[in-house]
Amino acid sequence: MPALAEDRRTAVRDIVVDILELEEEVVTDTSLFIDDHGADSLRAIEILAALEREFDITIDQAKLAEMVNLEAVYQVVAEAPAR
């Protein structure tokens, strides 16, 4: 299971917080985007697209269902193939 470097983790967090329009301190690694922060599927797609642009990676849309919190997003980004 690949790990994500700290600078990439910070960039992922910044993207998620920005798209969800939340204060950084409200989002924890395990807080759930939908249940805890009221995110919807459109926001999830926005996060996926932003991550692909930021890191020049490809994320299969099937991974959206796994991207429920920051820990899961870190994992998806770490495993995503470069373009």
Secondary structure, 3 states (H helix, E strand, C coil): CCCCCHHHHHHHHHHHHHHHCCCHHHCCCCCCHHHHHCCCHHHHHHHHHHHHHHHCECCCHHHHHHCCCHHHHHHHHHHCCEC
